[in-house]
Amino acid sequence: MDEKYFPRRLSFPKICDVLIAYLNAGADKGYVGVKDVVERTDVSLHNISRNNNFFRSWGFLEESEEEPGKYILSREAAEFAYAYRIDPKGEKTRELLRKILSKDEVLVKFIERVRREGLGRDDILIELPRIYGDLRADKVGLNAFLDMIMYAFGLEGKAAEKPIREVRRPSVKATIKPSEIGAGLPNANFTININVSSDVSPERLKEYVRAILEALRGGMEGSE
């Protein structure tokens, strides 16, 4: 597997903006430098430069052999950038991006796993750096890459945050044995179950039990 990099502190929409800027800058020039690109987007020169490793590793950019530091969009990336500029939500636009990303067999197999196992967003963010070995990836860039593959492979809603399951607090069951009632109730044989929520303090629970005992003693004395 060729070494792959994730975006660095760049959101998915900004990634697309940079690709469009490369398209606009190089439309009639071929290979262009970062300074030519930065004039056509509001992304800083530093941010564009540090993301060129990402663009190159995934096949969006090709670097000039004669002039290192100058780049041109691959044909597929130029088609995607053009389509995204015209119709960012179009299915054809998603398909063009999917075609680029699908060249990586590891990613294709991972997408299949996401669908098969129903992995949530947090699961994917943990798995991606481990799979590709880019353990220096930042959270912004990882989320941008995840947004990109969700967009390209139609994972919206499938790779969302897993719903938080409601955890019910166990009820506290108080059991009063006959021996605890005392000698005032001879030959008594019964059990009382009290369901009390866990937010009831021990002191309050003791008061409940004491009140029940007093009520039982009063009832037995009245029946004599």
VOKERO-74263 format. One line per 4 residues: number of its first residue (from 1); their letters; for each residue x, y, z of N, C-alpha, C, O, CB. Coordinates in pm, whole numbers. Glycine has a CB too. Example, Ala and Ser with C-alpha at 12.3 -4.5 7.8 and 13.67 -1.06 7.14 Angstrom:
1	AS	1319:-569:780:1230:-450:780:1320:-330:780:1424:-332:846:1131:-447:905 ~ 1285:-225:708:1367:-106:714:1290:3:787:1341:114:804:1408:-60:572
END
This chain:
1	MDEK	84:-120:0:0:0:0:87:124:0:175:138:85:-95:1:122 ~ 64:216:-95:136:342:-96:99:422:28:-14:415:77:107:423:-225 ~ 197:499:77:172:576:198:65:682:172:68:754:73:301:643:247 ~ -29:689:264:-140:783:251:-136:880:368:-94:847:479:-276:708:245
5	YFPR	-183:1003:340:-190:1105:443:-333:1159:451:-407:1158:353:-91:1220:415 ~ -369:1205:570:-499:1269:589:-483:1421:580:-372:1473:591:-562:1227:725 ~ -594:1491:559:-587:1637:557:-534:1692:689:-543:1626:793:-725:1698:526 ~ -479:1811:684:-428:1878:804:-508:2007:827:-496:2105:754:-276:1909:790
9	RLSF	-591:2003:931:-666:2121:975:-738:2192:859:-733:2314:844:-571:2219:1043 ~ -804:2111:780:-880:2163:667:-1010:2087:656:-1009:1964:652:-798:2153:534 ~ -1123:2157:652:-1253:2092:643:-1276:2042:500:-1205:2081:408:-1366:2189:685 ~ -1376:1957:484:-1407:1904:351:-1445:2014:252:-1394:2013:140:-1521:1802:361
13	PKIC	-1531:2111:288:-1561:2220:193:-1436:2299:153:-1423:2341:38:-1664:2315:253 ~ -1343:2319:249:-1220:2391:218:-1130:2308:126:-1062:2363:39:-1145:2427:346 ~ -1130:2178:145:-1055:2090:54:-1104:2108:-89:-1025:2119:-182:-1068:1941:97 ~ -1236:2112:-105:-1294:2131:-238:-1261:2269:-292:-1237:2285:-412:-1447:2111:-233
17	DVLI	-1259:2369:-204:-1222:2505:-247:-1080:2507:-303:-1053:2572:-404:-1235:2604:-130 ~ -989:2437:-236:-849:2433:-282:-839:2363:-417:-765:2408:-505:-760:2363:-178 ~ -912:2254:-433:-909:2183:-561:-962:2271:-675:-908:2270:-785:-991:2054:-552 ~ -1067:2346:-647:-1121:2438:-747:-1021:2549:-778:-1008:2592:-893:-1254:2499:-699
21	AYLN	-949:2595:-673:-847:2698:-694:-734:2645:-781:-682:2718:-866:-793:2746:-560 ~ -694:2519:-760:-593:2458:-846:-644:2450:-990:-569:2475:-1085:-555:2316:-795 ~ -771:2416:-1004:-830:2408:-1138:-826:2544:-1205:-787:2555:-1321:-974:2355:-1131 ~ -867:2647:-1135:-871:2782:-1192:-730:2835:-1222:-708:2901:-1324:-943:2877:-1097
25	AGAD	-637:2805:-1131:-502:2857:-1149:-428:2788:-1263:-347:2850:-1332:-423:2842:-1022 ~ -455:2661:-1282:-380:2585:-1381:-452:2559:-1511:-403:2483:-1596:-342:2457:-1323 ~ -567:2620:-1528:-648:2593:-1647:-571:2620:-1776:-587:2547:-1874:-774:2675:-1644 ~ -489:2726:-1777:-417:2760:-1900:-265:2763:-1879:-192:2813:-1965:-464:2895:-1952
29	KGYV	-219:2709:-1765:-76:2716:-1735:-12:2580:-1713:110:2568:-1720:-54:2801:-1615 ~ -89:2478:-1687:-31:2349:-1651:8:2349:-1506:-76:2377:-1420:90:2316:-1739 ~ 133:2318:-1475:181:2312:-1337:185:2453:-1277:232:2547:-1340:321:2246:-1329 ~ 136:2465:-1154:133:2595:-1087:188:2582:-946:188:2473:-887:-10:2652:-1084
33	GVKD	236:2693:-891:285:2696:-755:174:2733:-658:66:2776:-698:400:2793:-742 ~ 203:2716:-529:103:2743:-427:63:2890:-428:-53:2923:-400:156:2704:-290 ~ 157:2979:-459:126:3123:-462:20:3155:-567:-62:3245:-548:253:3204:-491 ~ 21:3081:-678:-82:3102:-780:-219:3056:-731:-322:3112:-768:-45:3027:-910
37	VVER	-218:2954:-647:-344:2895:-598:-405:2981:-488:-527:3000:-484:-320:2753:-546 ~ -321:3031:-397:-371:3103:-281:-446:3230:-322:-530:3279:-246:-256:3138:-188 ~ -416:3283:-440:-486:3404:-488:-632:3375:-525:-712:3467:-541:-413:3462:-608 ~ -664:3248:-538:-798:3210:-584:-882:3143:-477:-987:3084:-506:-786:3119:-702
41	TDVS	-838:3151:-353:-914:3092:-242:-881:3169:-115:-780:3239:-108:-882:2940:-225 ~ -966:3154:-13:-938:3221:114:-863:3129:211:-845:3164:328:-1069:3267:179 ~ -818:3013:163:-734:2925:244:-591:2979:240:-542:3017:133:-740:2776:193 ~ -525:2981:355:-391:3039:362:-288:2957:286:-307:2837:261:-347:3053:508
45	LHNI	-180:3022:248:-71:2956:176:-15:2840:259:13:2733:206:42:3056:142 ~ 0:2862:389:52:2757:477:-40:2635:478:8:2522:473:69:2810:619 ~ -169:2658:484:-264:2547:488:-265:2470:356:-280:2348:356:-403:2598:520 ~ -250:2541:246:-245:2472:117:-119:2388:107:-124:2272:65:-251:2573:1
49	SRNN	-6:2446:146:122:2376:136:124:2248:218:169:2143:170:236:2467:181 ~ 76:2255:342:84:2137:428:-19:2031:392:-13:1920:444:66:2177:571 ~ -112:2064:304:-209:1964:260:-175:1904:124:-247:1817:75:-348:2024:254 ~ -66:1949:62:-29:1894:-67:11:1747:-58:-6:1672:-154:84:1974:-127
53	NFFR	66:1705:59:95:1563:78:-34:1480:71:-37:1373:11:166:1539:213 ~ -138:1532:134:-268:1464:129:-318:1456:-15:-358:1349:-61:-371:1537:217 ~ -316:1570:-86:-366:1573:-223:-287:1478:-315:-344:1409:-399:-359:1716:-278 ~ -156:1476:-297:-74:1389:-383:-95:1242:-351:-106:1159:-441:74:1424:-367
57	SWGF	-102:1209:-220:-110:1068:-182:-241:1003:-226:-246:882:-245:-95:1055:-33 ~ -346:1083:-241:-475:1028:-282:-505:1050:-430:-616:1023:-476:-585:1088:-198 ~ -407:1100:-505:-423:1109:-649:-493:1233:-700:-539:1235:-815:-495:993:-695 ~ -504:1337:-618:-565:1461:-663:-464:1550:-737:-499:1618:-834:-625:1537:-544
61	LEES	-341:1549:-690:-237:1634:-748:-123:1550:-802:-93:1441:-752:-185:1734:-644 ~ -58:1605:-905:66:1547:-957:173:1656:-952:149:1769:-994:47:1492:-1104 ~ 290:1621:-898:398:1719:-886:490:1713:-1008:520:1606:-1061:479:1693:-757 ~ 533:1828:-1050:622:1838:-1165:759:1780:-1132:815:1811:-1027:635:1983:-1212
65	EEEP	813:1697:-1221:946:1642:-1201:1053:1747:-1232:1159:1749:-1170:966:1519:-1289 ~ 1023:1835:-1328:1119:1938:-1366:1120:2054:-1268:1224:2116:-1245:1087:1989:-1505 ~ 1004:2083:-1210:993:2195:-1117:926:2149:-988:806:2170:-970:914:2313:-1182 ~ 1000:2086:-899:942:2043:-771:878:2161:-698:932:2271:-695:1049:1977:-682
69	GKYI	762:2135:-638:689:2241:-570:580:2302:-656:505:2389:-611:784:2348:-527 ~ 573:2255:-781:464:2298:-869:376:2176:-900:426:2065:-917:519:2363:-1001 ~ 246:2199:-906:152:2089:-916:46:2114:-1024:24:2226:-1070:84:2067:-780 ~ -16:2003:-1062:-130:2010:-1152:-231:1906:-1106:-193:1800:-1057:-88:1988:-1301
73	LSRE	-358:1935:-1122:-461:1837:-1087:-455:1719:-1181:-431:1735:-1301:-601:1901:-1090 ~ -476:1599:-1126:-493:1482:-1212:-622:1502:-1292:-707:1583:-1255:-498:1349:-1128 ~ -635:1430:-1400:-753:1446:-1485:-881:1419:-1407:-979:1492:-1419:-745:1353:-1606 ~ -880:1313:-1326:-1000:1279:-1247:-1032:1387:-1145:-1148:1421:-1125:-981:1145:-1175
77	AAEF	-928:1443:-1081:-949:1548:-982:-1001:1676:-1047:-1084:1746:-990:-820:1577:-907 ~ -951:1705:-1168:-999:1824:-1241:-1147:1808:-1277:-1223:1904:-1270:-914:1848:-1369 ~ -1186:1688:-1315:-1327:1662:-1348:-1414:1678:-1223:-1523:1735:-1229:-1345:1521:-1408 ~ -1364:1627:-1110:-1440:1641:-986:-1450:1788:-944:-1559:1834:-909:-1375:1560:-874
81	AYAY	-1338:1860:-949:-1338:2002:-907:-1435:2082:-993:-1507:2167:-942:-1196:2062:-917 ~ -1436:2055:-1122:-1527:2126:-1212:-1672:2093:-1177:-1756:2182:-1168:-1498:2090:-1359 ~ -1700:1964:-1157:-1837:1922:-1124:-1881:1980:-991:-1995:2024:-977:-1846:1769:-1121 ~ -1791:1980:-892:-1825:2033:-760:-1854:2182:-767:-1942:2232:-697:-1713:2006:-660
85	RIDP	-1782:2253:-851:-1804:2397:-867:-1943:2424:-926:-2008:2523:-892:-1695:2459:-956 ~ -1987:2335:-1015:-2116:2353:-1082:-2231:2298:-999:-2335:2362:-984:-2115:2286:-1220 ~ -2212:2176:-946:-2321:2106:-877:-2266:2029:-757:-2247:1908:-767:-2395:2010:-974 ~ -2241:2096:-646:-2176:2030:-531:-2256:1916:-469:-2198:1829:-404:-2149:2131:-426
89	KGEK	-2388:1915:-488:-2470:1809:-429:-2512:1702:-529:-2587:1611:-495:-2593:1870:-366 ~ -2465:1713:-650:-2508:1620:-755:-2452:1480:-739:-2342:1462:-687:-2468:1674:-889 ~ -2527:1383:-784:-2485:1243:-776:-2364:1218:-866:-2276:1139:-832:-2601:1150:-814 ~ -2361:1285:-981:-2246:1269:-1071:-2119:1321:-1004:-2011:1264:-1021:-2271:1342:-1206
93	TREL	-2131:1430:-930:-2016:1486:-860:-1964:1387:-755:-1844:1367:-743:-2054:1620:-792 ~ -2055:1325:-682:-2017:1224:-582:-1949:1105:-650:-1851:1049:-601:-2141:1177:-501 ~ -2003:1068:-763:-1949:954:-837:-1805:979:-881:-1721:890:-876:-2037:923:-958 ~ -1776:1103:-926:-1641:1137:-969:-1542:1129:-854:-1429:1083:-871:-1640:1277:-1031
97	LRKI	-1584:1174:-735:-1497:1164:-618:-1480:1019:-576:-1371:977:-540:-1554:1247:-501 ~ -1589:944:-581:-1583:802:-545:-1485:726:-636:-1415:635:-592:-1725:738:-554 ~ -1482:765:-763:-1392:701:-860:-1246:722:-819:-1164:631:-833:-1416:757:-1002 ~ -1214:841:-770:-1076:870:-726:-1041:790:-602:-937:726:-597:-1058:1021:-698
101	LSKD	-1128:794:-502:-1100:728:-375:-1101:576:-387:-1031:507:-312:-1201:771:-271 ~ -1179:524:-481:-1192:378:-496:-1067:313:-555:-1057:191:-560:-1311:346:-584 ~ -972:394:-598:-845:337:-645:-769:274:-531:-681:191:-553:-760:445:-713 ~ -801:313:-410:-736:256:-292:-820:138:-242:-930:157:-189:-719:364:-180
105	EVLV	-768:17:-259:-843:-103:-223:-867:-112:-73:-969:-166:-30:-770:-226:-270 ~ -773:-61:5:-789:-65:151:-912:15:192:-990:-29:277:-663:-11:222 ~ -929:133:132:-1045:216:165:-1174:149:122:-1274:152:194:-1033:354:100 ~ -1174:88:4:-1295:20:-45:-1337:-90:51:-1455:-103:83:-1270:-39:-187
109	KFIE	-1240:-168:97:-1271:-276:191:-1319:-220:326:-1405:-279:392:-1148:-367:212 ~ -1261:-107:365:-1302:-46:492:-1446:5:481:-1524:-9:576:-1206:70:530 ~ -1483:64:368:-1620:111:348:-1717:-6:356:-1825:6:413:-1634:184:211 ~ -1678:-119:299:-1763:-238:307:-1780:-281:453:-1889:-322:494:-1702:-355:225
113	RVRR	-1673:-270:529:-1681:-306:672:-1770:-209:747:-1848:-251:834:-1541:-307:735 ~ -1761:-80:716:-1846:19:781:-1993:-15:759:-2074:-9:852:-1816:161:727 ~ -2026:-50:638:-2166:-85:606:-2207:-216:672:-2318:-229:723:-2186:-96:455 ~ -2115:-312:671:-2149:-445:726:-2165:-441:877:-2258:-502:931:-2041:-545:688
117	EGLG	-2075:-371:946:-2076:-369:1092:-2149:-250:1150:-2167:-241:1272:-1935:-370:1143 ~ -2193:-158:1064:-2264:-41:1114:-2179:46:1204:-2226:95:1307:-2387:-83:1188 ~ -2052:66:1166:-1961:144:1249:-2010:288:1261:-2057:347:1164:-1818:142:1192 ~ -1999:343:1380:-2037:482:1404:-1923:576:1373:-1811:532:1346:-2083:500:1548
121	RDDI	-1951:704:1376:-1851:805:1340:-1727:797:1430:-1615:804:1381:-1913:945:1348 ~ -1748:783:1560:-1635:775:1652:-1549:652:1624:-1426:658:1633:-1684:773:1796 ~ -1614:541:1590:-1540:418:1558:-1449:441:1437:-1333:399:1436:-1638:301:1530 ~ -1504:507:1335:-1428:530:1211:-1310:623:1237:-1201:600:1185:-1519:590:1102
125	LIEL	-1331:726:1316:-1224:821:1344:-1107:754:1416:-992:796:1401:-1277:938:1427 ~ -1136:652:1494:-1030:579:1564:-961:481:1470:-840:462:1477:-1088:504:1685 ~ -1039:418:1382:-986:315:1295:-899:370:1181:-798:309:1147:-1099:235:1237 ~ -937:482:1123:-868:532:1004:-717:553:1024:-638:504:944:-930:662:960
129	PRIY	-674:626:1130:-530:644:1148:-456:512:1171:-341:497:1129:-505:738:1265 ~ -522:420:1237:-458:290:1263:-440:213:1133:-336:150:1112:-542:207:1362 ~ -540:217:1046:-534:143:921:-426:198:828:-352:123:764:-670:146:851 ~ -417:332:822:-325:394:727:-192:436:790:-101:477:719:-390:515:665
133	GDLR	-180:427:920:-54:456:985:-23:604:1000:89:640:1038:54:392:910 ~ -120:690:971:-98:834:987:-144:875:1127:-249:936:1144:-175:916:877 ~ -62:841:1225:-101:862:1365:-81:1005:1411:-111:1038:1526:-23:770:1454 ~ -32:1091:1324:-17:1233:1359:-135:1315:1306:-135:1437:1318:115:1288:1302
137	ADKV	-233:1248:1251:-348:1319:1195:-421:1397:1304:-435:1349:1417:-444:1221:1128 ~ -468:1516:1270:-542:1596:1367:-691:1572:1350:-737:1520:1249:-509:1746:1350 ~ -766:1611:1453:-909:1583:1455:-984:1652:1343:-1075:1594:1284:-968:1624:1587 ~ -946:1777:1312:-1013:1850:1204:-994:1778:1071:-1089:1759:995:-960:1995:1194
141	GLNA	-870:1738:1044:-842:1670:918:-910:1534:908:-959:1497:802:-694:1653:901 ~ -911:1460:1019:-977:1329:1019:-1127:1343:992:-1184:1267:914:-955:1258:1152 ~ -1189:1441:1057:-1331:1463:1034:-1358:1505:890:-1459:1469:831:-1385:1570:1131 ~ -1264:1583:833:-1279:1625:694:-1273:1505:601:-1351:1494:507:-1170:1727:656
145	FLDM	-1178:1413:628:-1167:1295:544:-1289:1205:559:-1337:1147:461:-1040:1216:578 ~ -1339:1195:681:-1460:1115:703:-1578:1177:629:-1656:1106:566:-1491:1104:854 ~ -1591:1310:634:-1698:1377:560:-1684:1351:410:-1783:1337:338:-1696:1529:588 ~ -1560:1345:365:-1534:1321:223:-1580:1182:180:-1647:1167:78:-1386:1337:193
149	IMYA	-1545:1080:259:-1584:944:219:-1734:922:240:-1796:846:165:-1504:840:300 ~ -1792:988:339:-1937:979:356:-2007:1039:234:-2105:983:184:-1983:1053:484 ~ -1957:1152:187:-2012:1219:70:-1996:1132:-55:-2090:1116:-133:-1943:1356:49 ~ -1876:1077:-75:-1847:1002:-196:-1919:867:-200:-1967:825:-305:-1699:980:-208
153	FGLE	-1928:800:-84:-1982:664:-82:-2126:658:-29:-2179:550:-6:-1893:575:2 ~ -2187:774:-9:-2326:776:34:-2348:718:172:-2444:644:194:-2410:701:-64 ~ -2260:752:265:-2271:698:401:-2345:791:496:-2356:761:615:-2135:669:455 ~ -2396:903:446:-2468:994:534:-2579:920:606:-2661:853:543:-2524:1113:455
157	GKAA	-2582:933:737:-2686:867:816:-2644:728:860:-2694:678:961:-2813:858:737 ~ -2553:663:785:-2507:529:823:-2386:537:915:-2369:452:1003:-2472:448:699 ~ -2303:639:894:-2183:654:978:-2198:773:1071:-2100:841:1102:-2058:669:891 ~ -2320:796:1114:-2343:906:1209:-2310:859:1349:-2273:743:1370:-2490:957:1202
161	EKPI	-2323:950:1443:-2299:911:1582:-2399:802:1623:-2517:811:1592:-2311:1034:1676 ~ -2350:702:1691:-2440:598:1741:-2529:657:1850:-2481:733:1935:-2360:477:1795 ~ -2658:623:1847:-2746:678:1951:-2703:633:2089:-2661:519:2109:-2891:637:1925 ~ -2714:723:2182:-2679:691:2320:-2796:615:2383:-2908:665:2390:-2647:821:2400
165	REVR	-2767:497:2428:-2872:417:2490:-2905:471:2628:-2818:507:2706:-2830:269:2499 ~ -3034:475:2654:-3077:521:2786:-3042:415:2889:-3080:299:2875:-3230:552:2788 ~ -2972:455:2990:-2934:364:3098:-3026:388:3216:-3025:494:3277:-2785:382:3138 ~ -3105:289:3246:-3197:301:3358:-3125:267:3488:-3052:168:3497:-3320:208:3338
169	RPSV	-3146:351:3585:-3087:323:3715:-3160:206:3782:-3283:203:3785:-3092:447:3806 ~ -3085:112:3833:-3150:-3:3899:-3225:43:4024:-3177:127:4100:-3046:-112:3935 ~ -3341:-14:4042:-3417:21:4160:-3356:-46:4282:-3296:-153:4273:-3565:-19:4144 ~ -3372:19:4395:-3320:-36:4520:-3432:-115:4587:-3539:-62:4617:-3267:78:4615
173	KATI	-3407:-240:4610:-3509:-325:4672:-3477:-345:4819:-3371:-395:4854:-3519:-462:4599 ~ -3570:-304:4904:-3551:-321:5049:-3638:-437:5095:-3758:-439:5071:-3587:-190:5126 ~ -3577:-530:5160:-3649:-646:5210:-3647:-646:5362:-3540:-641:5422:-3589:-777:5155 ~ -3765:-651:5424:-3776:-653:5570:-3810:-795:5612:-3916:-848:5578:-3884:-550:5621
177	KPSE	-3722:-854:5685:-3744:-990:5732:-3827:-989:5859:-3829:-889:5931:-3610:-1062:5756 ~ -3898:-1101:5889:-3981:-1106:6010:-3903:-1076:6136:-3956:-1015:6229:-4046:-1241:6022 ~ -3776:-1120:6142:-3698:-1098:6264:-3672:-952:6290:-3647:-912:6404:-3567:-1172:6255 ~ -3677:-868:6183:-3649:-727:6198:-3769:-651:6255:-3754:-537:6301:-3609:-667:6063
181	IGAG	-3885:-712:6253:-4004:-642:6301:-4006:-640:6454:-4058:-547:6515:-4131:-708:6246 ~ -3950:-744:6514:-3940:-742:6660:-4038:-838:6726:-4122:-901:6662:-3963:-601:6711 ~ -4024:-844:6857:-4104:-940:6933:-4249:-900:6940:-4332:-983:6976:-4049:-955:7072 ~ -4283:-777:6907:-4421:-732:6918:-4513:-798:6818:-4635:-787:6828:-4428:-584:6900
185	LPNA	-4454:-869:6719:-4537:-934:6618:-4504:-1083:6615:-4433:-1129:6526:-4516:-870:6477 ~ -4555:-1158:6712:-4522:-1300:6722:-4580:-1378:6604:-4688:-1349:6552:-4575:-1358:6853 ~ -4501:-1481:6564:-4543:-1574:6459:-4574:-1506:6325:-4640:-1564:6239:-4664:-1651:6505 ~ -4526:-1383:6309:-4551:-1316:6180:-4453:-1369:6078:-4336:-1392:6108:-4537:-1161:6194
189	NFTI	-4501:-1389:5958:-4416:-1442:5851:-4454:-1373:5719:-4543:-1419:5648:-4430:-1597:5840 ~ -4386:-1266:5689:-4415:-1195:5565:-4292:-1115:5522:-4201:-1089:5601:-4539:-1100:5582 ~ -4293:-1079:5396:-4182:-1001:5339:-4240:-879:5267:-4339:-890:5194:-4096:-1088:5241 ~ -4178:-764:5288:-4223:-641:5222:-4114:-595:5125:-3999:-578:5166:-4255:-530:5327
193	NINV	-4149:-575:4999:-4056:-524:4899:-4085:-377:4871:-4199:-340:4843:-4063:-607:4769 ~ -3983:-296:4878:-4000:-153:4851:-3912:-116:4732:-3790:-132:4738:-3963:-67:4977 ~ -3971:-68:4624:-3894:-23:4509:-3863:125:4524:-3953:209:4524:-3971:-50:4375 ~ -3737:156:4538:-3693:293:4563:-3592:332:4456:-3498:256:4430:-3632:308:4705
197	SSDV	-3608:447:4393:-3512:492:4293:-3377:521:4358:-3370:550:4477:-3564:616:4219 ~ -3271:513:4278:-3136:524:4333:-3101:663:4382:-2998:682:4446:-3036:484:4229 ~ -3187:762:4354:-3155:897:4403:-3205:921:4546:-3188:1029:4602:-3216:1000:4309 ~ -3268:818:4603:-3312:828:4742:-3194:799:4833:-3128:696:4818:-3430:730:4772
201	SPER	-3168:886:4926:-3053:871:5015:-3078:759:5116:-3193:725:5145:-3022:1003:5087 ~ -2969:701:5170:-2985:596:5273:-3065:645:5394:-3144:570:5451:-2848:547:5320 ~ -3044:771:5432:-3116:825:5547:-3266:828:5520:-3348:794:5605:-3066:965:5581 ~ -3300:869:5397:-3442:875:5361:-3502:735:5358:-3616:715:5399:-3461:944:5225
205	LKEY	-3424:638:5310:-3472:500:5304:-3498:446:5445:-3596:376:5468:-3370:411:5231 ~ -3409:480:5538:-3429:436:5677:-3558:492:5734:-3629:425:5809:-3310:477:5765 ~ -3589:618:5697:-3712:679:5745:-3834:604:5692:-3931:582:5764:-3719:827:5703 ~ -3827:563:5561:-3938:486:5503:-3959:356:5580:-4072:321:5616:-3911:455:5354
209	VRAI	-3848:286:5606:-3858:156:5674:-3913:175:5815:-3998:98:5860:-3721:86:5679 ~ -3863:277:5886:-3908:303:6022:-4058:334:6025:-4130:289:6114:-3829:421:6084 ~ -4104:412:5924:-4247:446:5920:-4332:322:5895:-4441:308:5951:-4273:550:5812 ~ -4281:232:5809:-4357:109:5781:-4365:21:5906:-4470:-35:5937:-4292:30:5665
213	LEAL	-4254:10:5975:-4253:-72:6097:-4349:-18:6202:-4423:-93:6265:-4112:-79:6155 ~ -4348:113:6219:-4438:174:6316:-4584:152:6276:-4670:127:6360:-4408:324:6330 ~ -4610:162:6143:-4748:141:6097:-4790:-3:6120:-4906:-28:6155:-4761:177:5947 ~ -4698:-98:6102:-4731:-240:6122:-4758:-266:6270:-4853:-336:6305:-4616:-331:6072
217	RGGM	-4675:-210:6356:-4695:-232:6500:-4829:-172:6544:-4902:-233:6623:-4578:-169:6582 ~ -4861:-52:6492:-4986:10:6529:-5106:-71:6482:-5207:-82:6551:-4993:150:6472 ~ -5091:-129:6361:-5202:-209:6309:-5222:-335:6389:-5336:-374:6415:-5178:-244:6163 ~ -5111:-400:6429:-5123:-523:6507:-5180:-495:6644:-5261:-572:6695:-4988:-593:6520
221	EGSE	-5138:-385:6705:-5190:-354:6839:-5340:-321:6831:-5415:-355:6923:-5112:-234:6901 ~ -5382:-257:6724:-5524:-223:6712:-5612:-343:6687:-5732:-341:6714:-5544:-124:6602 ~ -5549:-452:6633:-5632:-569:6604:-5643:-664:6721:-5721:-759:6716:-5578:-642:6486 ~ -5565:-640:6827:-5571:-729:6942:-5700:-710:7021:-5721:-778:7121:-5452:-707:7032
END
